[in-house]
C-alpha cells in the first residue's frame, strides 16, 4: 500500500496476467483518509495500450474508489516478460460537495501553496497459466502414474483387511484373568444371597397371609354365634 496525506493506494504495483492477443485487467483502490473531498486523476505512459475507468473522479471523505485498468491484447511478448509502462496518480483537495463534472486540469497544476500528492505505480506481467512444478524425469502426476497408483492402492486394500481379520487379538494378562475371575465369583455369591433372601421373604409372606385368613375365619364364627344367641334369647322371652 502506498500511503500519502490524502489517499492510500493499493496495490503498490499493477499485475496483469499476460496472454497473447487477450485482454487482461487489474484493479486498484483509492482510500480517502481525510474528512475532505479529494479529486484524483490517473495518467499512464502508454494510453493506447491501457484504458482506465474511471480515469478521474472524487473520493468522498472516508470512502473508497475502485479503479479498473484494462490492458489490450498484445501481439508479441516482451523480452524476459518485462514491462516498462508506468502509471501516475495525482490527487488534490477539492471543494466540499464537488463532483466529477467539477474536475478540471487546472486543479492539478502545481501552484504555490497547493498540495498535490503523486503516486507512481509500475506494471508487472504474470503468467496467465503458470505450469505445475513437476521434477524432470519424474512421471508423478501423469495419467499413467495415477492409474498405477490407484491400482496398487485397490490391490492392497483387501490384503490389509484380510490381515486385520487373521491377526489374533491381544491376549489378556494373568492379572486381568484373576481380576475377572474374582469379579465373577463375587457376582455369583451376591446372586445366591439375593435368592435366599427372596425365598425367606416369600415364606414370611405366606405365613402372614395364613394368619390373616385364620384370624378372619375365627372372628366371623364368633359374630355368627353371637347373633344366633341373641335370636334364641329373643324367641325364648317372647310369650
MDAnalysis code that builds the backbone (N, CA, C; Angstrom):
import MDAnalysis as mda
import numpy as np

u = mda.Universe.empty(717, n_residues=239, atom_resindex=np.repeat(np.arange(239), 3), trajectory=True)
u.add_TopologyAttr("name", ["N", "CA", "C"] * 239)
u.add_TopologyAttr("resid", np.arange(1, 240))
u.add_TopologyAttr("resname", ["UNK", "UNK", "UNK", "UNK", "UNK", "UNK", "UNK", "UNK", "UNK", "UNK", "UNK", "UNK", "UNK", "UNK", "UNK", "UNK", "UNK", "UNK", "UNK", "UNK", "UNK", "UNK", "UNK", "UNK", "UNK", "UNK", "UNK", "UNK", "UNK", "UNK", "UNK", "UNK", "UNK", "UNK", "UNK", "UNK", "UNK", "UNK", "UNK", "UNK", "UNK", "UNK", "UNK", "UNK", "UNK", "UNK", "UNK", "UNK", "UNK", "UNK", "UNK", "UNK", "UNK", "UNK", "UNK", "UNK", "UNK", "UNK", "UNK", "UNK", "UNK", "UNK", "UNK", "UNK", "UNK", "UNK", "UNK", "UNK", "UNK", "UNK", "UNK", "UNK", "UNK", "UNK", "UNK", "UNK", "UNK", "UNK", "UNK", "UNK", "UNK", "UNK", "UNK", "UNK", "UNK", "UNK", "UNK", "UNK", "UNK", "UNK", "UNK", "UNK", "UNK", "UNK", "UNK", "UNK", "UNK", "UNK", "UNK", "UNK", "UNK", "UNK", "UNK", "UNK", "UNK", "UNK", "UNK", "UNK", "UNK", "UNK", "UNK", "UNK", "UNK", "UNK", "UNK", "UNK", "UNK", "UNK", "UNK", "UNK", "UNK", "UNK", "UNK", "UNK", "UNK", "UNK", "UNK", "UNK", "UNK", "UNK", "UNK", "UNK", "UNK", "UNK", "UNK", "UNK", "UNK", "UNK", "UNK", "UNK", "UNK", "UNK", "UNK", "UNK", "UNK", "UNK", "UNK", "UNK", "UNK", "UNK", "UNK", "UNK", "UNK", "UNK", "UNK", "UNK", "UNK", "UNK", "UNK", "UNK", "UNK", "UNK", "UNK", "UNK", "UNK", "UNK", "UNK", "UNK", "UNK", "UNK", "UNK", "UNK", "UNK", "UNK", "UNK", "UNK", "UNK", "UNK", "UNK", "UNK", "UNK", "UNK", "UNK", "UNK", "UNK", "UNK", "UNK", "UNK", "UNK", "UNK", "UNK", "UNK", "UNK", "UNK", "UNK", "UNK", "UNK", "UNK", "UNK", "UNK", "UNK", "UNK", "UNK", "UNK", "UNK", "UNK", "UNK", "UNK", "UNK", "UNK", "UNK", "UNK", "UNK", "UNK", "UNK", "UNK", "UNK", "UNK", "UNK", "UNK", "UNK", "UNK", "UNK", "UNK", "UNK", "UNK", "UNK", "UNK", "UNK", "UNK", "UNK", "UNK", "UNK", "UNK", "UNK", "UNK", "UNK", "UNK", "UNK"])
u.atoms.positions = np.array([
    [0.841, -1.189, 0.000],
    [0.000, 0.000, 0.000],
    [0.878, 1.242, 0.000],
    [0.560, 2.188, -0.907],
    [1.242, 3.479, -0.939],
    [0.437, 4.462, -0.100],
    [1.104, 5.107, 0.844],
    [0.416, 5.973, 1.796],
    [0.814, 7.425, 1.589],
    [-0.200, 8.304, 1.592],
    [0.026, 9.741, 1.499],
    [-0.790, 10.463, 2.547],
    [-0.767, 11.777, 2.492],
    [-1.546, 12.567, 3.444],
    [-3.026, 12.572, 3.097],
    [-3.351, 12.379, 1.805],
    [-4.742, 12.432, 1.358],
    [-5.315, 11.040, 1.077],
    [-4.575, 10.231, 0.324],
    [-5.077, 8.927, -0.104],
    [-4.093, 7.812, 0.246],
    [-4.650, 6.625, 0.390],
    [-3.868, 5.395, 0.408],
    [-4.174, 4.641, -0.878],
    [-3.139, 4.191, -1.572],
    [-3.305, 3.494, -2.846],
    [-2.842, 2.061, -2.677],
    [-3.684, 1.119, -3.091],
    [-3.276, -0.285, -3.098],
    [-3.836, -0.972, -4.342],
    [-3.036, -1.858, -4.952],
    [-1.706, -2.315, -4.547],
    [-0.615, -1.335, -4.970],
    [0.622, -1.654, -4.649],
    [1.733, -0.769, -4.993],
    [2.222, -0.968, -6.420],
    [1.792, -2.057, -7.093],
    [2.128, -2.296, -8.492],
    [0.962, -3.008, -9.165],
    [0.807, -2.758, -10.469],
    [-0.313, -3.317, -11.218],
    [0.143, -4.594, -11.910],
    [-0.477, -5.717, -11.544],
    [-0.100, -7.013, -12.094],
    [-1.147, -7.462, -13.109],
    [-0.680, -7.738, -14.347],
    [-1.564, -8.153, -15.424],
    [-1.227, -9.585, -15.836],
    [-2.200, -10.505, -15.826],
    [-1.966, -11.835, -16.406],
    [-1.720, -11.682, -17.913],
    [-0.570, -12.122, -18.381],
    [-0.193, -11.907, -19.784],
    [-0.499, -13.152, -20.607],
    [-1.280, -12.948, -21.675],
    [-1.569, -13.984, -22.652],
    [-1.717, -13.314, -24.009],
    [-1.047, -13.820, -25.008],
    [-1.026, -13.186, -26.331],
    [-2.436, -13.005, -26.884],
    [-2.671, -11.789, -27.428],
    [-3.915, -11.430, -28.120],
    [-5.153, -11.507, -27.217],
    [-4.959, -11.416, -25.907],
    [-6.097, -11.422, -24.993],
    [-5.979, -10.278, -24.003],
    [-7.138, -9.621, -23.755],
    [-7.161, -8.546, -22.772],
    [-7.023, -9.119, -21.353],
    [-6.496, -8.285, -20.479],
    [-6.431, -8.634, -19.059],
    [-6.625, -7.366, -18.248],
    [-7.113, -7.529, -17.044],
    [-7.439, -6.371, -16.202],
    [-6.925, -6.574, -14.791],
    [-6.773, -5.470, -14.113],
    [-6.489, -5.478, -12.675],
    [-7.147, -4.239, -12.086],
    [-7.255, -4.201, -10.790],
    [-7.940, -3.089, -10.127],
    [-7.084, -2.522, -9.014],
    [-7.379, -1.297, -8.646],
    [-6.712, -0.659, -7.518],
    [-7.745, 0.142, -6.737],
    [-7.439, 0.379, -5.488],
    [-8.340, 1.091, -4.588],
    [-7.708, 2.404, -4.137],
    [-8.508, 3.456, -4.180],
    [-8.110, 4.770, -3.688],
    [-8.901, 5.035, -2.416],
    [-8.212, 5.111, -1.293],
    [-8.860, 5.229, 0.018],
    [-8.626, 6.636, 0.555],
    [-9.711, 7.363, 0.770],
    [-9.631, 8.721, 1.308],
    [-9.490, 8.646, 2.825],
    [-8.377, 9.095, 3.353],
    [-8.109, 9.029, 4.784],
    [-8.398, 10.347, 5.492],
    [-9.020, 11.294, 4.799],
    [-9.305, 12.610, 5.384],
    [-10.812, 12.792, 5.515],
    [-11.210, 13.960, 6.069],
    [-12.627, 14.321, 6.148],
    [-12.973, 15.376, 5.095],
    [-12.195, 15.403, 4.006],
    [-12.416, 16.353, 2.922],
    [-12.634, 15.614, 1.599],
    [-13.177, 16.329, 0.614],
    [-13.335, 15.789, -0.731],
    [-11.982, 15.822, -1.431],
    [-11.622, 14.694, -2.076],
    [-10.329, 14.604, -2.750],
    [-10.561, 14.259, -4.224],
    [-9.997, 15.076, -5.100],
    [-10.070, 14.812, -6.539],
    [-8.819, 14.068, -6.974],
    [-8.975, 13.142, -7.951],
    [-7.826, 12.373, -8.444],
    [-7.857, 12.292, -9.961],
    [-6.687, 12.020, -10.516],
    [-6.544, 11.824, -11.963],
    [-5.469, 10.774, -12.188],
    [-5.718, 9.845, -13.141],
    [-4.795, 8.745, -13.427],
    [-4.187, 8.962, -14.809],
    [-2.858, 8.916, -14.874],
    [-2.141, 9.053, -16.141],
    [-1.299, 7.799, -16.370],
    [-1.010, 7.507, -17.643],
    [-0.164, 6.373, -17.994],
    [0.803, 6.768, -19.102],
    [1.936, 6.096, -19.140],
    [2.930, 6.372, -20.181],
    [2.544, 5.771, -21.529],
    [1.522, 4.908, -21.548],
    [1.098, 4.267, -22.795],
    [-0.428, 4.250, -22.856],
    [-1.074, 5.381, -23.178],
    [-2.543, 5.442, -23.163],
    [-3.197, 4.587, -24.247],
    [-2.490, 4.253, -25.338],
    [-3.085, 3.393, -26.366],
    [-3.154, 1.934, -25.911],
    [-2.288, 1.558, -25.012],
    [-2.214, 0.169, -24.546],
    [-3.144, -0.083, -23.366],
    [-3.373, 0.968, -22.533],
    [-4.173, 0.792, -21.323],
    [-5.366, 1.737, -21.343],
    [-6.486, 1.237, -20.811],
    [-7.660, 2.081, -20.580],
    [-7.988, 2.051, -19.092],
    [-8.344, 3.227, -18.550],
    [-8.587, 3.368, -17.118],
    [-10.015, 3.843, -16.906],
    [-10.772, 3.139, -16.043],
    [-12.153, 3.510, -15.745],
    [-12.370, 3.472, -14.238],
    [-12.681, 4.639, -13.629],
    [-12.623, 5.993, -14.193],
    [-11.189, 6.511, -14.150],
    [-10.862, 7.391, -15.075],
    [-9.507, 7.965, -15.094],
    [-9.408, 9.228, -14.247],
    [-10.560, 9.735, -13.747],
    [-10.565, 10.823, -12.774],
    [-11.865, 10.748, -11.985],
    [-11.913, 11.475, -10.866],
    [-13.116, 11.436, -10.051],
    [-12.905, 12.078, -8.701],
    [-13.929, 11.936, -7.854],
    [-13.913, 12.487, -6.499],
    [-14.053, 11.329, -5.513],
    [-13.154, 11.306, -4.523],
    [-13.254, 10.319, -3.451],
    [-13.828, 11.037, -2.235],
    [-14.996, 10.591, -1.782],
    [-15.657, 11.242, -0.660],
    [-14.894, 10.996, 0.638],
    [-15.119, 11.833, 1.652],
    [-14.392, 11.665, 2.923],
    [-14.592, 10.278, 3.517],
    [-13.478, 9.616, 3.841],
    [-13.522, 8.307, 4.477],
    [-14.048, 7.185, 3.605],
    [-14.135, 7.366, 2.296],
    [-14.681, 6.344, 1.408],
    [-13.590, 5.774, 0.498],
    [-13.983, 4.799, -0.333],
    [-13.061, 4.098, -1.220],
    [-13.578, 4.194, -2.644],
    [-12.663, 4.415, -3.578],
    [-12.996, 4.439, -5.004],
    [-12.210, 3.329, -5.697],
    [-12.921, 2.460, -6.433],
    [-12.293, 1.366, -7.175],
    [-12.030, 1.793, -8.609],
    [-10.807, 1.568, -9.068],
    [-10.396, 1.927, -10.423],
    [-9.951, 0.654, -11.139],
    [-10.473, 0.429, -12.344],
    [-10.134, -0.756, -13.134],
    [-9.259, -0.352, -14.309],
    [-8.146, -1.049, -14.466],
    [-7.214, -0.789, -15.566],
    [-7.214, -2.023, -16.472],
    [-7.452, -1.805, -17.772],
    [-7.518, -2.895, -18.746],
    [-6.386, -2.752, -19.753],
    [-5.665, -3.845, -19.977],
    [-4.588, -3.873, -20.961],
    [-5.082, -4.570, -22.221],
    [-4.867, -3.956, -23.381],
    [-5.271, -4.546, -24.641],
    [-4.426, -5.785, -24.939],
    [-4.988, -6.693, -25.773],
    [-4.252, -7.882, -26.150],
    [-2.999, -7.540, -26.946],
    [-1.896, -8.173, -26.602],
    [-0.611, -7.899, -27.241],
    [-0.297, -8.980, -28.280],
    [0.319, -8.546, -29.396],
    [0.644, -9.466, -30.491],
    [1.913, -10.265, -30.215],
    [2.772, -9.738, -29.360],
    [4.005, -10.451, -29.049],
    [4.403, -10.180, -27.607],
    [5.138, -11.117, -27.043],
    [5.568, -10.980, -25.657],
    [6.862, -10.182, -25.593],
    [7.007, -9.335, -24.589],
    [8.239, -8.567, -24.451],
    [9.390, -9.460, -24.000],
    [10.629, -9.045, -24.217],
    [11.784, -9.843, -23.768],
    [11.777, -10.006, -22.255],
    [11.953, -11.252, -21.816],
    [12.017, -11.577, -20.373],
    [10.758, -11.171, -19.623],
    [9.655, -10.975, -20.348],
    [8.370, -10.609, -19.730],
    [8.490, -9.373, -18.846],
    [9.314, -8.416, -19.257],
    [9.485, -7.178, -18.516],
    [8.686, -6.063, -19.184],
    [8.034, -5.230, -18.375],
    [7.238, -4.118, -18.898],
    [7.791, -2.803, -18.350],
    [7.923, -1.822, -19.220],
    [8.456, -0.520, -18.832],
    [7.357, 0.523, -18.617],
    [6.100, 0.147, -18.814],
    [5.000, 1.096, -18.660],
    [4.781, 1.421, -17.181],
    [4.323, 2.654, -16.933],
    [4.072, 3.113, -15.565],
    [2.784, 3.918, -15.514],
    [2.290, 4.086, -14.281],
    [1.082, 4.881, -14.050],
    [1.392, 5.949, -13.009],
    [0.732, 7.082, -13.151],
    [0.868, 8.197, -12.218],
    [-0.519, 8.584, -11.730],
    [-0.686, 8.621, -10.407],
    [-1.953, 9.031, -9.806],
    [-1.718, 10.343, -9.072],
    [-2.469, 11.371, -9.443],
    [-2.398, 12.678, -8.796],
    [-3.690, 12.920, -8.022],
    [-3.563, 13.512, -6.846],
    [-4.751, 13.825, -6.053],
    [-4.550, 15.165, -5.366],
    [-5.688, 15.858, -5.145],
    [-5.669, 17.190, -4.557],
    [-6.984, 17.403, -3.824],
    [-6.977, 18.277, -2.814],
    [-8.198, 18.576, -2.073],
    [-9.149, 19.361, -2.971],
    [-10.427, 18.935, -3.000],
    [-11.452, 19.588, -3.814],
    [-12.447, 20.292, -2.905],
    [-13.212, 21.239, -3.451],
    [-14.224, 21.912, -2.633],
    [-15.277, 20.915, -2.139],
    [-15.834, 21.207, -0.972],
    [-16.874, 20.338, -0.417],
    [-18.071, 20.278, -1.364],
    [-18.564, 19.073, -1.573],
    [-19.701, 18.884, -2.467],
    [-19.320, 18.785, -3.932],
    [-18.017, 18.763, -4.241],
    [-17.583, 18.697, -5.644],
    [-17.930, 17.339, -6.237],
    [-18.159, 17.316, -7.561],
    [-18.449, 16.096, -8.297],
    [-17.426, 15.945, -9.413],
    [-17.546, 14.848, -10.154],
    [-16.606, 14.596, -11.248],
    [-16.686, 15.691, -12.309],
    [-17.857, 16.283, -12.508],
    [-18.011, 17.344, -13.511],
    [-17.218, 18.600, -13.138],
    [-16.928, 18.759, -11.857],
    [-16.202, 19.951, -11.409],
    [-14.690, 19.812, -11.552],
    [-14.199, 18.630, -11.961],
    [-12.758, 18.423, -12.064],
    [-12.243, 19.072, -13.357],
    [-11.176, 19.841, -13.223],
    [-10.516, 20.471, -14.376],
    [-9.019, 20.198, -14.289],
    [-8.339, 20.376, -15.393],
    [-6.883, 20.164, -15.417],
    [-6.161, 21.194, -14.565],
    [-6.781, 22.372, -14.385],
    [-6.148, 23.421, -13.585],
    [-6.008, 23.000, -12.124],
    [-6.913, 22.145, -11.658],
    [-6.872, 21.709, -10.252],
    [-5.564, 20.999, -9.926],
    [-4.916, 20.389, -10.931],
    [-3.712, 19.608, -10.691],
    [-2.432, 20.354, -11.077],
    [-2.566, 21.669, -11.372],
    [-1.371, 22.474, -11.637],
    [-0.638, 22.731, -10.328],
    [0.657, 22.617, -10.379],
    [1.465, 22.807, -9.182],
    [1.722, 24.295, -8.973],
    [0.846, 24.924, -8.229],
    [0.984, 26.344, -7.924],
    [1.529, 26.499, -6.514],
    [1.849, 27.710, -6.170],
    [2.387, 28.000, -4.839],
    [1.324, 27.726, -3.775],
    [1.712, 26.932, -2.792],
    [0.812, 26.649, -1.681],
    [-0.176, 25.529, -1.927],
    [-0.254, 24.985, -3.142],
    [-1.197, 23.904, -3.427],
    [-0.502, 22.557, -3.195],
    [-1.171, 21.703, -2.425],
    [-0.617, 20.381, -2.104],
    [-1.183, 19.368, -3.095],
    [-0.299, 18.790, -3.886],
    [-0.694, 17.761, -4.855],
    [0.122, 16.506, -4.568],
    [-0.559, 15.443, -4.243],
    [0.121, 14.177, -3.997],
    [0.214, 13.376, -5.285],
    [1.316, 12.659, -5.430],
    [1.532, 11.839, -6.618],
    [2.003, 10.450, -6.206],
    [1.460, 9.451, -6.883],
    [1.846, 8.059, -6.655],
    [2.235, 7.445, -7.992],
    [3.364, 6.782, -8.022],
    [3.822, 6.115, -9.235],
    [3.719, 4.608, -9.044],
    [3.051, 3.953, -10.009],
    [2.884, 2.506, -9.974],
    [3.468, 1.902, -11.242],
    [4.228, 0.831, -11.080],
    [4.785, 0.161, -12.245],
    [3.918, -1.021, -12.640],
    [4.084, -1.497, -13.863],
    [3.301, -2.600, -14.417],
    [4.154, -3.871, -14.389],
    [3.542, -4.958, -13.963],
    [4.222, -6.258, -13.879],
    [3.388, -7.289, -14.619],
    [4.040, -8.083, -15.466],
    [3.380, -9.179, -16.162],
    [3.527, -10.463, -15.339],
    [2.432, -11.218, -15.237],
    [2.465, -12.530, -14.580],
    [1.910, -13.559, -15.556],
    [2.392, -14.800, -15.527],
    [1.881, -15.820, -16.451],
    [0.393, -16.062, -16.230],
    [-0.351, -16.169, -17.327],
    [-1.789, -16.414, -17.223],
    [-2.084, -17.817, -16.723],
    [-1.274, -18.806, -17.138],
    [-1.457, -20.196, -16.718],
    [-0.101, -20.748, -16.267],
    [0.291, -20.498, -15.028],
    [1.600, -20.982, -14.568],
    [1.646, -22.491, -14.581],
    [2.754, -23.100, -15.086],
    [2.859, -24.561, -15.122],
    [3.023, -25.138, -13.723],
    [2.526, -26.341, -13.548],
    [2.662, -27.009, -12.257],
    [4.091, -27.498, -12.087],
    [4.691, -27.322, -10.920],
    [6.089, -27.733, -10.708],
    [6.222, -29.250, -10.619],
    [6.678, -29.887, -11.718],
    [6.902, -31.331, -11.743],
    [8.375, -31.565, -12.003],
    [9.090, -32.295, -11.152],
    [10.522, -32.520, -11.374],
    [10.761, -33.279, -12.670],
    [11.906, -32.938, -13.321],
    [12.256, -33.613, -14.561],
    [12.578, -35.074, -14.304],
    [12.192, -35.938, -15.263],
    [12.455, -37.360, -15.141],
    [11.485, -38.074, -14.234],
    [10.521, -37.344, -13.655],
    [9.546, -37.955, -12.773],
    [8.243, -38.109, -13.514],
    [7.602, -39.247, -13.353],
    [6.339, -39.493, -14.003],
    [5.173, -39.202, -13.074],
    [5.476, -38.620, -11.930],
    [4.415, -38.319, -10.966],
    [3.492, -37.263, -11.544],
    [2.217, -37.439, -11.417],
    [1.237, -36.501, -11.935],
    [0.705, -36.900, -13.285],
    [1.355, -37.839, -13.998],
    [0.868, -38.252, -15.305],
    [-0.314, -39.184, -15.129],
    [-1.201, -39.301, -16.156],
    [-2.358, -40.192, -16.034],
    [-1.952, -41.630, -15.810],
    [-0.851, -42.070, -16.489],
    [-0.425, -43.461, -16.321],
    [0.012, -43.725, -14.885],
    [0.775, -42.772, -14.318],
    [1.229, -42.954, -12.941],
    [0.060, -42.972, -11.967],
    [-0.945, -42.118, -12.216],
    [-2.105, -42.093, -11.334],
    [-2.860, -43.406, -11.391],
    [-3.001, -43.984, -12.636],
    [-3.712, -45.248, -12.761],
    [-2.978, -46.369, -12.046],
    [-1.645, -46.403, -12.177],
    [-0.868, -47.444, -11.499],
    [-0.987, -47.302, -9.991],
    [-0.944, -46.058, -9.499],
    [-1.042, -45.839, -8.055],
    [-2.406, -46.259, -7.537],
    [-3.490, -45.933, -8.289],
    [-4.825, -46.321, -7.858],
    [-4.956, -47.838, -7.819],
    [-4.395, -48.525, -8.845],
    [-4.485, -49.979, -8.859],
    [-3.749, -50.601, -7.674],
    [-2.572, -50.076, -7.372],
    [-1.806, -50.626, -6.254],
    [-2.530, -50.412, -4.933],
    [-3.183, -49.254, -4.779],
    [-3.930, -48.999, -3.544],
    [-5.127, -49.923, -3.430],
    [-5.850, -50.124, -4.566],
    [-7.017, -51.004, -4.549],
    [-6.614, -52.446, -4.287],
    [-5.443, -52.878, -4.816],
    [-4.993, -54.247, -4.604],
    [-4.559, -54.473, -3.166],
    [-3.985, -53.466, -2.538],
    [-3.505, -53.629, -1.164],
    [-4.619, -53.560, -0.144],
    [-5.783, -53.026, -0.508],
    [-6.874, -52.876, 0.443],
    [-7.404, -54.219, 0.931],
    [-7.747, -55.196, 0.032],
    [-8.209, -56.498, 0.553],
    [-7.160, -57.199, 1.414],
    [-5.870, -57.090, 1.023],
    [-4.826, -57.718, 1.823],
    [-4.798, -57.166, 3.241],
    [-4.957, -55.853, 3.344],
    [-4.939, -55.233, 4.670],
    [-6.122, -55.709, 5.503],
    [-7.318, -55.828, 4.856],
    [-8.494, -56.303, 5.588],
    [-8.304, -57.736, 6.040],
    [-7.744, -58.593, 5.148],
    [-7.515, -59.987, 5.500],
    [-6.547, -60.112, 6.669],
    [-5.475, -59.326, 6.642],
    [-4.506, -59.379, 7.738],
    [-5.135, -58.969, 9.055],
    [-6.003, -57.942, 8.993],
    [-6.631, -57.483, 10.228],
    [-7.569, -58.521, 10.798],
    [-8.219, -59.338, 9.930],
    [-9.121, -60.372, 10.423],
    [-8.368, -61.584, 10.957],
    [-7.236, -61.912, 10.328],
    [-6.492, -63.096, 10.709],
    [-5.601, -62.874, 11.917],
    [-5.218, -61.643, 12.167],
    [-4.338, -61.380, 13.290],
    [-5.064, -61.651, 14.597],
    [-4.480, -62.416, 15.516],
    [-5.166, -62.705, 16.790],
    [-5.253, -61.460, 17.648],
    [-6.316, -61.435, 18.405],
    [-6.477, -60.299, 19.311],
    [-5.487, -60.432, 20.462],
    [-5.246, -59.356, 21.122],
    [-4.270, -59.344, 22.215],
    [-4.778, -60.151, 23.404],
    [-3.966, -61.095, 23.876],
    [-4.357, -61.954, 24.980],
    [-4.259, -61.197, 26.296],
    [-5.260, -61.408, 27.170],
    [-5.191, -60.716, 28.468],
    [-4.090, -61.290, 29.336],
    [-3.557, -60.511, 30.228],
    [-2.504, -60.935, 31.137],
    [-3.097, -61.736, 32.289],
    [-2.195, -62.369, 33.110],
    [-2.639, -63.186, 34.240],
    [-3.386, -62.344, 35.266],
    [-2.919, -61.123, 35.463],
    [-3.594, -60.243, 36.430],
    [-5.013, -59.936, 35.986],
    [-5.180, -59.702, 34.677],
    [-6.524, -59.423, 34.178],
    [-7.431, -60.637, 34.325],
    [-6.885, -61.849, 34.057],
    [-7.685, -63.066, 34.233],
    [-8.138, -63.214, 35.688],
    [-7.208, -63.034, 36.637],
    [-7.537, -63.173, 38.066],
    [-8.580, -62.143, 38.488],
    [-8.460, -60.930, 37.971],
    [-9.434, -59.891, 38.300],
    [-10.822, -60.260, 37.784],
    [-10.880, -60.810, 36.585],
    [-12.188, -61.195, 36.026],
    [-12.809, -62.345, 36.826],
    [-11.977, -63.356, 37.209],
    [-12.495, -64.486, 37.977],
    [-13.011, -64.032, 39.338],
    [-12.283, -63.135, 40.002],
    [-12.722, -62.629, 41.300],
    [-14.043, -61.888, 41.176],
    [-14.151, -61.132, 40.109],
    [-15.376, -60.366, 39.910],
    [-16.563, -61.289, 39.667],
    [-16.355, -62.355, 38.870],
    [-17.430, -63.300, 38.606],
    [-17.837, -64.039, 39.872],
    [-16.847, -64.416, 40.712],
    [-17.148, -65.114, 41.961],
    [-17.982, -64.243, 42.888],
    [-17.608, -62.987, 43.010],
    [-18.365, -62.067, 43.857],
    [-19.790, -61.896, 43.347],
    [-19.931, -61.780, 42.016],
    [-21.275, -61.614, 41.452],
    [-22.127, -62.857, 41.705],
    [-21.512, -64.074, 41.622],
    [-22.258, -65.304, 41.865],
    [-22.720, -65.380, 43.320],
    [-21.805, -65.059, 44.279],
    [-22.167, -65.096, 45.695],
    [-23.277, -64.104, 46.003],
    [-23.201, -62.931, 45.401],
    [-24.239, -61.923, 45.618],
    [-25.581, -62.406, 45.090],
    [-25.569, -63.097, 43.928],
    [-26.818, -63.607, 43.362],
    [-27.427, -64.676, 44.261],
    [-26.583, -65.567, 44.866],
    [-27.080, -66.603, 45.758],
    [-27.716, -65.989, 47.003],
    [-27.068, -64.964, 47.565],
    [-27.624, -64.294, 48.747],
    [-28.964, -63.647, 48.436],
    [-29.063, -63.016, 47.285],
    [-30.319, -62.391, 46.898],
    [-31.425, -63.433, 46.752],
    [-31.045, -64.604, 46.200],
    [-32.037, -65.664, 46.013],
    [-32.554, -66.169, 47.361],
    [-31.616, -66.392, 48.315],
    [-32.034, -66.844, 49.638],
    [-32.914, -65.822, 50.342],
    [-32.559, -64.567, 50.203],
    [-33.333, -63.508, 50.844],
    [-34.747, -63.454, 50.283],
    [-34.856, -63.611, 48.958],
    [-36.183, -63.594, 48.342],
    [-37.027, -64.774, 48.815],
    [-36.377, -65.942, 48.966],
    [-37.123, -67.104, 49.455],
    [-37.636, -66.874, 50.870],
    [-36.796, -66.305, 51.752],
    [-37.218, -66.034, 53.127],
    [-38.388, -65.062, 53.159],
    [-38.287, -64.014, 52.375],
    [-39.379, -63.040, 52.338],
    [-40.669, -63.673, 51.828],
    [-40.538, -64.583, 50.834],
    [-41.729, -65.243, 50.301],
    [-42.383, -66.133, 51.359],
    [-41.548, -66.853, 52.129],
    [-42.078, -67.712, 53.192],
    [-42.778, -66.886, 54.273],
    [-42.191, -65.745, 54.636],
    [-42.822, -64.868, 55.632],
    [-44.165, -64.347, 55.130],
    [-44.216, -64.014, 53.856],
    [-45.473, -63.517, 53.293],
    [-46.540, -64.604, 53.317],
    [-46.126, -65.844, 53.015],
    [-47.094, -66.939, 53.064],
    [-47.649, -67.139, 54.483],
    [-46.785, -67.109, 55.499],
    [-47.221, -67.270, 56.879],
    [-48.157, -66.133, 57.295],
    [-47.831, -64.931, 56.894],
    [-48.655, -63.784, 57.261],
    [-50.036, -63.902, 56.648],
    [-50.069, -64.333, 55.374],
    [-51.376, -64.493, 54.721],
    [-52.196, -65.569, 55.422],
    [-51.506, -66.689, 55.853],
    [-52.220, -67.760, 56.566],
    [-52.795, -67.287, 57.889],
    [-52.037, -66.482, 58.621],
    [-52.525, -65.963, 59.895],
    [-53.735, -65.070, 59.690],
    [-53.617, -64.203, 58.656],
    [-54.739, -63.282, 58.415],
    [-56.005, -64.053, 58.044],
    [-55.857, -65.108, 57.260],
    [-57.031, -65.896, 56.894],
    [-57.616, -66.600, 58.110],
    [-56.756, -67.207, 58.970],
    [-57.243, -67.897, 60.164],
    [-57.934, -66.947, 61.110],
    [-57.384, -65.784, 61.335],
    [-57.999, -64.810, 62.223],
    [-59.319, -64.307, 61.684],
    [-59.406, -64.134, 60.424],
    [-60.657, -63.664, 59.824],
    [-61.765, -64.684, 59.982],
    [-61.454, -65.981, 59.847],
    [-62.473, -67.031, 59.961],
    [-62.984, -67.126, 61.400],
    [-62.074, -67.048, 62.423],
    [-62.479, -67.146, 63.839],
    [-63.369, -65.969, 64.207],
    [-63.042, -64.800, 63.791],
    [-63.850, -63.635, 64.114],
    [-65.240, -63.752, 63.507],
    [-65.315, -64.232, 62.314],
    [-66.619, -64.405, 61.667],
    [-67.471, -65.425, 62.424],
    [-66.815, -66.509, 62.879],
    [-67.534, -67.538, 63.619],
    [-68.089, -66.970, 64.930],
    [-67.287, -66.147, 65.612],
    [-67.734, -65.543, 66.867],
    [-68.939, -64.642, 66.632],
    [-68.890, -63.865, 65.561],
    [-70.005, -62.965, 65.253],
    [-71.273, -63.747, 64.984],
    [-71.150, -64.844, 64.216],
    [-72.339, -65.645, 63.911],
    [-72.947, -66.262, 65.172],
    [-72.048, -66.789, 66.032],
    [-72.533, -67.386, 67.290],
    [-73.254, -66.339, 68.122],
    [-72.731, -65.126, 68.185],
    [-73.373, -64.081, 68.970],
    [-74.754, -63.732, 68.442],
    [-74.850, -63.671, 67.090],
    [-76.152, -63.361, 66.501],
    [-77.169, -64.445, 66.779],
    [-76.723, -65.709, 66.691],
    [-77.644, -66.805, 66.976],
    [-78.112, -66.759, 68.431],
    [-77.189, -66.414, 69.326],
    [-77.565, -66.334, 70.732],
    [-78.600, -65.262, 70.977],
    [-78.467, -64.151, 70.380],
    [-79.426, -63.067, 70.536],
    [-80.780, -63.466, 70.009],
    [-80.792, -64.145, 68.846],
    [-82.076, -64.567, 68.264],
    [-82.774, -65.588, 69.163],
    [-82.004, -66.562, 69.653],
    [-82.599, -67.561, 70.527],
    [-83.149, -66.922, 71.792],
    [-82.416, -65.989, 72.363],
    [-82.912, -65.342, 73.562],
    [-84.174, -64.566, 73.302],
    [-84.282, -63.954, 72.144],
    [-85.461, -63.161, 71.785],
    [-86.668, -64.063, 71.682],
    [-86.486, -65.218, 70.986],
    [-87.631, -66.108, 70.817],
    [-88.040, -66.775, 72.148],
    [-87.066, -67.064, 73.004],
    [-87.376, -67.702, 74.284],
    [-88.179, -66.747, 75.168],
    [-87.817, -65.487, 75.234],
    [-88.502, -64.492, 76.053],
    [-89.874, -64.159, 75.513],
    [-90.102, -64.346, 74.240],
    [-91.390, -63.997, 73.620],
    [-92.438, -64.982, 74.041],
    [-93.651, -64.538, 74.604],
    [-94.695, -65.454, 75.073],
    [-95.390, -66.114, 73.863],
])
